Amino acid sequence: MHQSQPAFLASVFQRGRRWGSHRQAFTLVELLVVIAIIGILVGLLLPAVQAAREAARRMSCSNNFKQLGLAIHNYHSAYKKLPIYKGGTWSNGSDGSDNRDNRMDLSIWVGITPFFEQQGLWDQISNPNTKIYDADARRSPPWPPMGPPTSQANYPPWRTEIPTMRCPSDPGGGLPAFGRTNYAACLGDSAWMMDQGHFEQSGGILAQPMSATVAVEANASCRGPFVARRTMRFRDVLDGLSNTVFAGEIATDLGDRDKRTIASIQRDSVEIRDEPDHCQHENLIDPERPSFWSDGTYGVAPTLAPFDAGRGYRWASGGTSFSAMNTILPPNKEICLGGGASGDASSMGVAPASSRHIGGIHVMMGDGSITFVTDSIEAGDVHHANVWSGGTGPSSVGSSSPYGLWGALGTRASREVISESFN
């Protein structure tokens, strides 16, 4: 005789309860296996997440650089010239301590601020300004138009941190820097005269016109798209805008003796000109930690730039450490500056591009495009002297760059043929 439907369901329910009462829980081994699997999955996922984050930061870094490239083109369209590297104001007879001028030391970025949506900042710089940084007091007399020397800590515009000037991959921030920058103007493939260019002064008096000797020296060695204190135009870039590096990425200093971000200074200028890897040959790099300068435990401890003169520490300054690079040593090599006993972070020398990215750096080409260049780019023979007025062989005036593809990309009119990919 068949059970009724309610009785049948009740019977199944009772059997289910009996079976459930005998079901065992997870064993310790099973739990450990599950936890181990979860740990493995998380371990695999985290590097992917970190890589995705860095990819996003790198893209943002490239986009910021692109904005600066567009600003340079818009500036040229407006004024028919490029922003001047180490341009600005000069008062004859002044030593800079009276804040009457900026000592003709401005970076290329100051002039283009209105072209990358920093019109407010440009208005502060280009007009007399009475504001004192981080204070309610007013300055009397006002700061001069185009500002005081870029080392003046009380001038608010020089202390401004501009987001467009920063690469998100770089963690540097705050004091002892002023406003940081991760982008630097390309000065070519020769360190000789790079900090002076077409400029001559004696006793605080600007020589006008400058001597023929200075002009000959500067014309021979200042081969990049930007030349100190000289007006440059797109027409001067005979190698082609798409074949010439206008600016490169730089990592800012973190205070850790990184050879890429704090300069070895007061080296002999002639020795650096004739041997670009001079600092390495002098055993100034720690052999145990080759990304850092020696502290004297191993090798020879170099004289380093002051703590407040790290790489990229002043966006408004045209000083070598702050906003300049050259294409002598390949990316992410050491900064080695000359000037002898009076040398500082703004002296001539080898100033490679650098970054916090893995494997290379971004560069801005003259046409405004942003390209990633690897650390392993072909860079010729770094034992050759720079091209200069007294050079011979590969270093003679008008020669193609001694520093291979990397050097050729930094020159504006040396007629090198770029016939290979560099990214």
N, C-alpha and C positions, 0 to 999 in steps of 0.2 A: 504494500500500500504506500503510495507516494506521500512524502511529507508536504504539508502546506507551505506556501512560499514564505510566510513569516517564520515558521518553525525552522525551515531550511537556512534562512539568513542568520537566525540566532545561533544555529549549530556552527555555521562557518565562523561567526564572530567569536564563539567560545574557543574553537580550535586555534584561531589566529592569536587569541590572547595567550593560550598555552604555549604556542610556538614562540611568540615574542618574549615570553618570560624566560625562555632558555637561550635567547640570542646573546652572544658574548660581545663586550665592548672592544675598541681598538686596543691592540697590545702596545707595549712600550716600543717595541721594534718598529711596528707599523707607523707610529707617531714620529719616531726619529727619521724614518725613511721619507715621510711626507715633508718634515721640516727641512731635511737635506735637499730634497728636490726644489722646494721653495727657495732655499738659499742659493742654489745653483742658478735658478731662473733670475733671481734678483741680481746675482753677480754678473750674469750675462747682460742684463738690462741696463744696469747703471752706466757702464762705459758707453753704451749706445746713446743713453740720455745725455751724458756729458759731451759726447761727440756732436750730437744734435744742437746742444746749447752753444758749443764753440762755433759750429757752422753758422748759426744765427748771428753770433757776435761778429764773426768774420764778414758776413754779408752786410751787417750794419756798418762795420768799419769801412768797407768798400764804398757803401752808399755815401757816407760822410765825405770820403775822399773825392767822390764824384761831384758832390756839391761844390767843393773847393775848385775842382777843375772847371766846372761851369762858370764859377765866379771869375776865374782868371780870364776866360774867354769873353765874358760880358764886360769885364774891365777893359780888355783890349779893344772891344767894339766901341766902347765909350770914349777912350782916350788915345786909341791908335798906338798903344805901347803896353808892355808888360809892367806889372808893379815892380818897383826898383828894390833889389836886394840891398840892404844897408843904405836905404835912403833916409830922408828926414831933414832935420834942421841943424844948423851949425852957427855958433856965435864966435867970431874971431876974438881971441884973447881969453876966452873962458876955458876952464878945465873941467866943466861939468858939475862942479860942486854947488854952483849957484842955481842950478835947475832952469837955466834960461833956454836950453835946447835939449835935443835928444842925442846929440853927438853923432848924427848920421848913422844910427845903429838899428833902424827898424827892420823887422822881417817883412817878407813879401805879403804876409797875411794881414798886416795892419791896413794897407790901402784898399784891400778888397772886402773889408767887413761889410760895407753897405750892399755888396753883391751876393752875400749869403745870409741875408735877413738879419743883419746886426746894425741897422741904421741908427738905432738909439746909442749903441756903443760908439759908432763913428762920430756922432754929434758931440759926445763927450770929449773925444780925442781931438777933433778938428777945431774946437772952439775953446776959449779960455775957460778954465774949470776951477772952482774954488773948493770942491769937495775933498776931504781928507779921508783916507780909507779907514773904515771901522771907527769913525769918530763923528761927533756932532759939530765940532768946531769947523770954521771956514778958514781957508788959506788966504792970506793977504801978503803979497800980491797973488793973483790967481796963477795956477799952472799955465804955462804957455800953450798956444795952439800946437798940436801934434805932440804935446807932452814933454816931460823931463826925460833924463836918461832912463832906460828900461830897468835899471837896477834900483830905481826909486820905489821903495816899498809903500810909501804913503799915497801914491797916485792910483786911484781906484781902477781905471781901465786896465792897467798892467796887471792887476790882481784878479781880473775877471776870468772865471773858468767858462770857456765857450764849448757847449756840447758838440758842435760840429767839428771842433778841432781835436776831439778825442776818439780813440778807438776803444770800443767796449771790451776788447780782449786784454787791454792793459789795466792792471789793478791799481796803478799808482794814483795818489790823490793827496791833496792837502799840503801843508807845510812840510819841509822848508821850501817847496816850490811856490811860485806865484801862480799864474794861470798856465796849465800844462798844454803842450801840443804833442800829437803823435805823428805830425807830418812836417817834412823838411824840404827846403828848396834844393834842387840839384845844381851844384857848381862845377860839374864836369869831371875830368879824369886827371886833374893835376892839383896838388895842394899848394904849389908855389904861388904866392900873391893872392890866394883865394880870400883871405881876410881883409885885404887892402884894396885890391882892384885898382880902378882908376881914381886914386885919391892920394894926396900928398899934403902934409901939414908940418909945420915946424913952430914950436913954441905956442901952439894953439891957434896959429894963423894958417888958414887954408891957402894953399898954393894954387893960384889961378892965372894962367894955365899951369898944369903940372908939368914937370920936366919930361923931356923926351925919353929919358932912361926908364922912368916909371911906366910910360905909355908902351914902350917896346916890351918890357917885362910882362906887363899885364896882358897885352895882346897875344903874346906867345903862349902863355900858360892858362889864362882864364878862358876855357874852351866850352863851358857849359851854357845852357840856355839862360841862366842868371849869372850876372857878373856884378861884383860889389861896386856900388855907386855909379853904375852906368845904365843908361836907358837902353833896353833891349826891346825888339819887336819880333813878331812872328816871321817877318821877312829875313831875319838874321839866321833862322834855323834852316840852313841849306840842306841838311840831311833829311829833312822832312819831319813834320810834327809827329807822325805816327811811328817814327824811328828814333825819337829822342825822349829821354826821361826828363820830365820837368820837376818832379818831386818824388820823394820816397818816404816810406813809413819809418818811424823811429820808436823804439820802446823807451819809456821814461824811467828814470832811476828810482830804485826802491831802497837805496842806502845799504846795499849788500856787496859792494865792491865788484859788481858785475862789469866785466871788461867792455861790454857793449853800451853801458849806460852811465859810466863815470869815466872821464878822460884821464889818461896819464898825460901830465902836462910838463912844461919846462924841459922838453927834450930838444936836441939840436935840430934846427929847421932844415939845414942842408942834409943831414943824415937821413931825415924822414923823406925828403925829396928824392934822394938817391937810393933809398932802400925802404920801400913802403912798409915792410913788415919789421921795421926797426925795433919796435917794442918787444916783439917776440924774440928776435935775435939777442936782445939785451937781457933775456931771461926774466922779464918782468911779470910773466904770467905764471900762476901757480901750477906746477906740473902735476900735482895731485888732484886739482880741481881746475881744469883748463878753461872753464868758462869765467874764471874770476882772476883778479889781479893777485899777485903774491903778497903775503903779509910779512915776508922776510924769513919765515920758517923754512920754506923751500923757495929757491930763486931769490930775486932781488926785489925788495919792496919799492914800487915807483912812487913819485910824488903825484898825488891825485888832485883833481880839481876840488875846490872847497865844497862843503856839504850842501851849500845852497846853489851850486852851479852844475847840477846833474843834467843829464840828457833830457831835452824837452821841457825844462823847468820854467821857461819864460816864452810864451807864445809870441810876444811882441818884439823880442830881441833877435837881431840878425847874427848873434854870436854863433860860432861853429857848433858848440855843444847844444845850443838851444833850438836852432831851426835850420840847420844846413847839413847836407850830406854830399858825398862825392862817390864816384864809381871807380875807385882804385882797388881796394880790397873788396872781395865779394860780401854779400849780406851777412850780418850777424858776426862780423869780426870785431876786433878791438879798436877803440878810439885812441889814437896816438897823436898828440899835439905838440908842436914845437914852441918857438918863441924864446928859447934859452931861459936864463934866470928870471926874466920878466914875463914869461909866457903865462897865459891863463886859459880859461875855458873858451875864449873867443879867438884863440890863435889859429894859425894855419896848421894843417895836419891831415891825417887820414881819418875820415869820419864816415864809416860805412852806414848804410841803412840797417835797420833791425826791427824786430817785432816779437810779440808773444805768441804768434801763430806757430804751428808745427811745420818746419821745413822751408820757410821762406818769408817773403815780405810783399806787400802791395807797392806798386809804383804807378804814378800818374804819367801817362804819355802826353806829348804836346797837343794831341788832338782831343784831349779830355778823357780818353778811355783809361780804365783802371785794369791793370794786369798783375797777376801773381807771379813773382819771380822766385825760383827756388834758390836755396843756399848753394847748390852745386852748379850754378850757371858758369859757363866757361869764362874764365877771368884772366887768361893769358899768363904772363910770368911776372909775379909780384916783385921779383928781384931787379927788374928794370927800373931805372930812374924815371921820374915824371917827365913829361914833355915841358921844356922850358927854353928860354932864349939861348942858353949856353949848352944845351943838350946835344948829344951826338948819337948816331945810329938810330935805334927805335925811339930815342928821346929827343931827336932834333925837331926844330920848329916845323909845324905843318905835317908831322908824321901821323899815320893812323895810330889809334890808341895802343899802347903796349899791353893793355889789360883786357885783350880779347873782346868777346861779345859784350861783356858787362861794361868795359871801358868805352866801347864804341857807342853804346846806348846813351852814355852820358855826355857825349860831345854833340855840338850843334852843327858843325860845318867842316868835319874832317873827311867827308866823302867816303866813309866806310860803307860797304854794302852789307846790309843785314839779310843774310840768305838762309837763316835757320830759326827754328822756333825757340823762344827763350822762356816758355812757361810750361 
